[in-house]
Amino acid sequence: MDKGGKGRILLSVTDWDPEVWRGEFAKVAPGRPVVLAPDHPGDETIRYALVWKQKPGSLANLPNLKAIFSLGAGVDHIFHDPHIPDVPIVRIVSDDLSMRMSEYVVWQVLDHHRLGPRYRRQQQARVWHEDRRQPAANEVTVGILGLGVLGRDAATKLLALGFRVTGWSRRPHEMEGVETFHGKDGLGDFLAGADIIVCLLPLTPETKGILSMSMFARMKQEGPLGAPVLINAGRGGLQNEADILAALDRGLLSAVTLDVFEKEPLPADSPLWAHPKVTVTPHAAASSAPGALVPLIVTQIEAHERGEPLANLVDRNARY
């Protein structure tokens, strides 16, 4: 145990530089030890774990572990570990993370709305041609799959730009200015009305592979932008990439933006890289910033040690 008796924090991450996070903790909570591994199996000094794609089994045999904090927007990476302890799992809810995601969504919606991919192709071919069929924002419906914290924030920003906005979620949600749909019964009507579909769903057993041909075939056939546009900034496991390519080639989709993929990094031989109707970004929609997130985590830990309940808990059954 540390001298203050508060217990240590285990930082278990892959693909990220752990020293950046430890440095931020040293500034925000200098008396709180942060370690990259337990001292030994059964380490009783570890009280909290902060994780991003932790190695399977890295959280096992910690008898005094009180909670697990996800350092990313999603939590599906945690459940890839079959040895997750039965302790509360906390999602990160941050204004910074929400703003970053909304910036990405607005950027991509506007890019497709204002014919950005078409004009970039024209630039490469040295073609000067203004398409005068440019619709106004209020003629275009943006449908958001997933009305959690990130989806609702993106919807607010899109409404402010004048777009019509709809939303679909697993359970009923209401939001001023947004027509909402829910459950299996509401999905068809949602798909039939959207010109641009933004996917911000969590990855769960129910949503795995949801962006597939069976969904694309139910979308509206023609709108102000032609066939619908798909933007996925949620999780790579939500999409069937072979079906996306087939839907583009069949004209069921007019264009897609993908920030996440079935396998990451996206393999160099993936046809997505070179497809003229695909925009690829490297899982960059909403990066976790230690300077913004560490103070929130420390505040939660300190409140928990005062006996207050943890906020933003994950439903283990729903997996979000």
C-alpha positions as CSV (number, residue, x, y, z in Angstrom):
1,M,0.0,0.0,0.0
2,D,1.2,3.5,-0.6
3,K,2.0,5.7,2.4
4,G,-1.3,7.6,2.1
5,G,-3.2,4.4,2.3
6,K,-5.2,5.1,-0.8
7,G,-3.9,2.2,-2.9
8,R,-2.3,2.3,-6.3
9,I,-3.7,2.7,-9.8
10,L,-2.8,0.1,-12.5
11,L,-2.4,1.6,-16.0
12,S,-2.9,-1.2,-18.6
13,V,-2.8,0.0,-22.2
14,T,-1.6,-1.1,-25.6
15,D,-0.9,1.0,-28.7
16,W,-0.6,4.1,-26.4
17,D,2.3,5.7,-24.6
18,P,1.6,5.0,-20.9
19,E,4.2,7.6,-19.8
20,V,2.0,10.4,-21.1
21,W,-0.8,9.2,-18.9
22,R,1.4,8.7,-15.9
23,G,2.9,12.2,-16.4
24,E,-0.6,13.7,-16.3
25,F,-1.5,11.8,-13.1
26,A,1.7,13.1,-11.6
27,K,0.5,16.7,-12.2
28,V,-3.1,16.2,-11.2
29,A,-2.7,13.7,-8.3
30,P,1.0,13.7,-7.3
31,G,0.4,11.6,-4.3
32,R,-1.3,8.8,-6.2
33,P,1.0,6.0,-7.4
34,V,0.4,4.8,-11.0
35,V,2.0,1.5,-12.0
36,L,2.2,-0.4,-15.3
37,A,2.0,-3.9,-13.7
38,P,1.2,-5.4,-10.4
39,D,4.2,-6.2,-8.2
40,H,3.2,-9.9,-8.0
41,P,0.1,-12.0,-8.5
42,G,-2.5,-11.2,-5.8
43,D,-1.1,-7.6,-5.4
44,E,-3.3,-6.1,-2.7
45,T,-2.1,-2.5,-3.3
46,I,-4.0,-2.1,-6.6
47,R,-7.3,-0.3,-6.1
48,Y,-8.2,1.0,-9.5
49,A,-7.4,0.1,-13.1
50,L,-7.3,2.4,-16.1
51,V,-7.4,0.4,-19.4
52,W,-7.3,0.6,-23.1
53,K,-7.1,-2.8,-24.9
54,Q,-5.5,-4.4,-21.8
55,K,-3.8,-7.7,-22.2
56,P,-6.1,-10.6,-21.3
57,G,-5.6,-11.6,-17.6
58,S,-3.8,-8.4,-16.7
59,L,-6.6,-7.4,-14.2
60,A,-7.0,-10.9,-12.7
61,N,-5.9,-11.7,-9.1
62,L,-6.2,-8.2,-7.8
63,P,-8.2,-8.8,-4.6
64,N,-8.7,-5.1,-3.6
65,L,-9.6,-3.8,-7.1
66,K,-12.5,-1.4,-6.7
67,A,-13.3,-0.3,-10.3
68,I,-12.1,-0.4,-13.9
69,F,-12.0,2.9,-16.0
70,S,-12.1,2.8,-19.8
71,L,-9.7,5.4,-21.3
72,G,-11.6,5.4,-24.6
73,A,-15.1,6.3,-25.7
74,G,-16.1,2.6,-26.0
75,V,-15.8,-0.3,-23.6
76,D,-16.0,-3.3,-26.0
77,H,-12.2,-3.6,-25.8
78,I,-12.5,-4.4,-22.1
79,F,-14.8,-7.4,-22.7
80,H,-12.3,-9.0,-25.1
81,D,-10.6,-10.2,-21.9
82,P,-12.3,-13.3,-20.5
83,H,-10.8,-12.7,-17.1
84,I,-12.5,-9.4,-16.2
85,P,-13.0,-9.1,-12.4
86,D,-16.5,-8.6,-11.2
87,V,-16.1,-4.9,-10.2
88,P,-17.8,-1.8,-11.6
89,I,-16.7,-0.6,-15.1
90,V,-16.8,3.1,-15.8
91,R,-17.2,4.8,-19.1
92,I,-15.5,8.0,-19.9
93,V,-17.9,10.9,-20.4
94,S,-16.1,14.0,-21.3
95,D,-17.0,17.3,-23.0
96,D,-13.7,17.2,-24.7
97,L,-14.3,13.7,-26.1
98,S,-17.9,14.7,-27.2
99,M,-16.6,17.8,-28.9
100,R,-13.9,15.9,-30.8
101,M,-16.5,13.4,-32.1
102,S,-18.9,16.1,-33.0
103,E,-16.2,18.0,-34.9
104,Y,-15.5,14.8,-36.9
105,V,-19.2,14.1,-37.6
106,V,-19.9,17.7,-38.7
107,W,-16.7,17.7,-40.9
108,Q,-17.7,14.5,-42.7
109,V,-21.4,15.4,-43.0
110,L,-20.5,18.8,-44.5
111,D,-17.9,17.3,-46.8
112,H,-20.4,14.9,-48.3
113,H,-23.2,17.5,-48.3
114,R,-21.0,20.0,-50.1
115,L,-19.8,17.4,-52.6
116,G,-16.2,17.5,-51.3
117,P,-15.2,14.0,-52.7
118,R,-16.5,14.9,-56.1
119,Y,-14.7,18.2,-56.3
120,R,-11.4,16.6,-55.1
121,R,-11.7,14.1,-58.0
122,Q,-12.3,17.0,-60.3
123,Q,-9.2,18.8,-59.0
124,Q,-7.1,15.7,-59.6
125,A,-8.4,15.6,-63.2
126,R,-8.2,19.4,-63.6
127,V,-11.9,19.6,-64.3
128,W,-13.7,22.9,-63.6
129,H,-17.4,22.1,-63.1
130,E,-19.8,23.5,-60.5
131,D,-22.6,21.2,-59.7
132,R,-25.6,23.5,-59.4
133,R,-27.8,20.8,-57.8
134,Q,-26.3,21.5,-54.4
135,P,-29.2,21.0,-51.9
136,A,-29.7,23.2,-48.8
137,A,-29.0,21.7,-45.4
138,N,-32.7,21.7,-44.6
139,E,-33.3,19.5,-47.5
140,V,-31.0,16.8,-46.2
141,T,-31.8,14.4,-43.4
142,V,-28.9,13.1,-41.2
143,G,-29.8,10.0,-39.4
144,I,-27.7,9.1,-36.3
145,L,-27.5,5.5,-35.2
146,G,-26.9,5.7,-31.5
147,L,-28.3,8.5,-29.3
148,G,-26.0,8.3,-26.4
149,V,-23.9,11.2,-25.1
150,L,-21.8,11.4,-28.4
151,G,-24.8,11.0,-30.7
152,R,-26.9,13.6,-28.9
153,D,-24.0,16.1,-29.0
154,A,-23.5,15.5,-32.7
155,A,-27.2,15.9,-33.3
156,T,-27.2,19.3,-31.5
157,K,-24.4,20.6,-33.7
158,L,-26.1,19.4,-36.9
159,L,-29.4,20.9,-36.0
160,A,-27.6,24.3,-35.5
161,L,-26.4,24.0,-39.1
162,G,-29.9,23.6,-40.3
163,F,-30.0,19.8,-41.1
164,R,-33.0,17.7,-40.5
165,V,-31.8,15.2,-37.9
166,T,-33.3,11.8,-36.9
167,G,-32.0,9.2,-34.5
168,W,-32.3,5.5,-33.8
169,S,-31.4,3.7,-30.6
170,R,-32.1,0.4,-29.0
171,R,-34.3,1.9,-26.3
172,P,-36.7,4.8,-26.6
173,H,-35.1,8.3,-26.4
174,E,-36.5,11.7,-26.9
175,M,-34.6,14.8,-28.0
176,E,-36.0,18.2,-29.0
177,G,-35.8,18.8,-32.7
178,V,-34.9,15.2,-33.5
179,E,-37.4,12.6,-34.8
180,T,-36.4,9.4,-32.9
181,F,-36.9,5.8,-33.6
182,H,-36.1,2.7,-31.5
183,G,-35.8,-1.0,-31.6
184,K,-36.2,-3.4,-34.5
185,D,-39.6,-2.1,-35.3
186,G,-38.3,1.5,-35.7
187,L,-35.2,0.7,-37.7
188,G,-36.9,0.4,-41.1
189,D,-38.6,3.8,-40.9
190,F,-35.3,5.4,-39.7
191,L,-33.4,3.9,-42.6
192,A,-36.0,4.9,-45.2
193,G,-35.8,8.6,-44.3
194,A,-32.1,9.3,-44.0
195,D,-29.8,10.8,-46.7
196,I,-26.6,10.6,-44.6
197,I,-26.4,7.9,-41.9
198,V,-23.9,8.4,-39.1
199,C,-23.1,5.4,-37.0
200,L,-22.1,6.0,-33.3
201,L,-23.4,2.8,-31.9
202,P,-21.5,0.8,-29.2
203,L,-20.2,-2.6,-30.2
204,T,-22.3,-5.3,-28.5
205,P,-23.4,-8.8,-29.5
206,E,-26.6,-7.3,-30.9
207,T,-24.9,-4.6,-33.0
208,K,-21.9,-6.6,-34.3
209,G,-22.0,-6.5,-38.1
210,I,-25.1,-4.3,-38.2
211,L,-23.8,-2.2,-41.1
212,S,-24.4,-4.9,-43.7
213,M,-26.2,-5.6,-46.9
214,S,-29.4,-6.3,-45.1
215,M,-29.4,-2.8,-43.7
216,F,-28.2,-1.1,-46.9
217,A,-31.0,-2.7,-48.9
218,R,-33.6,-1.0,-46.6
219,M,-32.2,2.5,-47.0
220,K,-33.9,5.0,-49.2
221,Q,-33.1,4.6,-52.9
222,E,-32.8,8.2,-53.9
223,G,-32.5,11.5,-52.1
224,P,-31.0,15.0,-52.6
225,L,-27.5,13.5,-52.6
226,G,-28.4,10.5,-54.7
227,A,-28.1,7.2,-52.8
228,P,-27.4,7.5,-49.1
229,V,-24.0,8.3,-47.5
230,L,-22.6,6.2,-44.6
231,I,-20.3,7.5,-42.0
232,N,-19.0,5.1,-39.3
233,A,-17.1,6.6,-36.4
234,G,-18.3,4.0,-33.9
235,R,-16.5,0.6,-33.9
236,G,-15.0,-1.5,-36.7
237,G,-16.9,-4.5,-35.6
238,L,-20.2,-2.8,-36.5
239,Q,-19.4,-3.0,-40.2
240,N,-19.2,-5.8,-42.9
241,E,-16.6,-4.3,-45.2
242,A,-17.3,-6.7,-48.1
243,D,-20.9,-5.6,-47.9
244,I,-20.0,-1.9,-47.9
245,L,-17.9,-2.3,-51.1
246,A,-20.7,-4.3,-52.7
247,A,-23.3,-1.7,-51.8
248,L,-21.2,1.0,-53.3
249,D,-20.7,-0.9,-56.5
250,R,-24.5,-1.6,-56.7
251,G,-25.4,2.0,-56.0
252,L,-27.1,1.3,-52.7
253,L,-24.6,3.7,-51.1
254,S,-23.2,6.8,-52.9
255,A,-20.2,7.2,-50.6
256,V,-18.8,6.2,-47.3
257,T,-16.5,7.6,-44.6
258,L,-14.9,5.0,-42.3
259,D,-12.8,5.9,-39.3
260,V,-12.9,2.4,-37.8
261,F,-12.3,-1.1,-39.4
262,E,-12.7,-4.8,-38.8
263,K,-8.9,-5.0,-38.5
264,E,-6.7,-2.1,-37.4
265,P,-4.5,-0.8,-38.8
266,L,-6.3,-1.2,-42.1
267,P,-4.2,-3.7,-44.1
268,A,-2.3,-2.2,-47.0
269,D,-4.0,-4.5,-49.4
270,S,-7.6,-3.6,-48.4
271,P,-9.6,-2.4,-51.4
272,L,-11.1,0.4,-49.2
273,W,-7.9,2.4,-49.6
274,A,-8.3,2.9,-53.3
275,H,-12.0,2.9,-53.8
276,P,-13.1,6.2,-55.3
277,K,-16.2,6.5,-53.1
278,V,-14.5,5.7,-49.8
279,T,-12.9,8.2,-47.4
280,V,-10.5,6.5,-44.8
281,T,-9.4,8.1,-41.6
282,P,-7.1,6.2,-39.1
283,H,-9.4,5.8,-36.1
284,A,-8.9,9.5,-35.4
285,A,-12.4,10.8,-34.8
286,A,-12.2,11.3,-31.1
287,S,-8.8,10.7,-29.6
288,S,-8.5,10.4,-25.8
289,A,-6.6,13.4,-24.5
290,P,-4.9,12.7,-21.1
291,G,-5.0,16.4,-20.1
292,A,-8.8,16.4,-20.5
293,L,-9.6,12.9,-19.1
294,V,-7.2,12.4,-16.1
295,P,-8.8,15.2,-14.0
296,L,-12.2,13.5,-14.5
297,I,-10.9,10.1,-13.5
298,V,-9.2,11.5,-10.4
299,T,-12.4,13.3,-9.4
300,Q,-14.4,10.1,-9.7
301,I,-11.8,8.1,-7.7
302,E,-11.8,10.7,-4.9
303,A,-15.6,10.8,-4.8
304,H,-15.7,7.0,-4.6
305,E,-13.3,7.0,-1.7
306,R,-15.6,9.4,0.1
307,G,-18.3,6.8,-0.3
308,E,-20.1,8.4,-3.2
309,P,-21.4,6.3,-6.1
310,L,-19.5,6.0,-9.4
311,A,-21.0,7.7,-12.4
312,N,-21.4,6.5,-16.0
313,L,-21.4,2.8,-15.1
314,V,-21.4,0.2,-17.8
315,D,-24.3,-2.3,-17.9
316,R,-22.4,-5.6,-18.2
317,N,-25.4,-7.4,-19.8
318,A,-25.8,-4.7,-22.5
319,R,-22.0,-4.1,-22.7
320,Y,-22.3,-0.3,-22.8
